[in-house]
Structures are given as C-alpha cells and as structure tokens.
Amino acid sequence: MVSVLQNVAIDCANAYELTRFWSEVLGCPLHRDDKPGDPETEVMVPEGPLLHFNQVPEPKTIKNRFHLCLRPNTMREEEVERLLNLGATLVDDRREPGGAGWAVLADPNASH
C-alpha cells in the first residue's frame, strides 16, 4: 500500500487572496465554496495535487523550503510579464540570451 499526494499545503497571511493569485497563474478554478475571508482555500488543479492555502497569524521568518516550478505554454518573457502584472515580484533574473536560464518570482504572499 502507498500514500497518494492529496494537496500541497501553503501557510499564508490571506488564504483567499493568494488562492485567487494562483488561480490566475495556473488558469485553474478556486474551490466552488471558497469566498473572501475563508481561512482555508484551494486551487483545483486538474492534473496534480490541489494547492491548499492555510491562513496563519504568524509572519514568514525564513526562506521557503519548497517552491513551485512553472513552465509557460507561451514565450517565457510574456509569461514573466503576465505574472508580474498579477502581483508577483522579480527576485532573481537568471534568464540568458537565447532562452536558457530562468526567472525567480515571489508571489504576493512572499513577505508574510
């Protein structure tokens, strides 16, 4: 017998707002019952585990132990610009001419 990965749980300061951000990033809906002010919310990812957001009172104090790696289905620069317009911030730009490298972005929750 094995375990099945049900969700990825993410602590945050505002569960609903961060769920809305990731819903837009991934193009996946929020759970149908989620509403502003809910302390737990989910992004319904159809081909993978759900993203489950837990609202917690304490601020983030150290570097995250995990991160989500995204691969755009469009040009990388277009996607980076779209994510910045959604509220992400550019933390480290490791893009190289010719398409190699990557951009490190933080979601709007990064400072909490």
Residue, then its C-alpha position, 0 to 999 in steps of 0.5 A: m500500500v502507498s500514500v497518494l499526494q492529496n494537496v500541497a499545503i501553503d501557510c499564508a497571511n490571506a488564504y483567499e487572496l493568494t488562492r485567487f493569485w494562483s488561480e490566475v497563474l495556473g488558469c485553474p478554478l478556486h474551490r466552488d465554496d471558497k469566498p473572501g475571508d475563508p481561512e482555508t482555500e484551494v486551487m483545483v488543479p486538474e492534473g496534480p495535487l490541489l494547492h491548499f492555502n492555510q491562513v496563519p497569524e504568524p509572519k514568514t521568518i525564513k526562506n521557503r523550503f519548497h517552491l513551485c516550478l512553472r513552465p509557460n505554454t507561451m514565450r517565457e518573457e510574456e509569461v514573466e510579464r503576465l505574472l508580474n502584472l498579477g502581483a508577483t515580484l522579480v527576485d532573481d533574473r537568471r534568464e540568458p540570451g537565447g532562452a536558457g536560464w530562468a526567472v525567480l518570482a515571489d508571489p504576493n504572499a512572499s513577505h508574510 
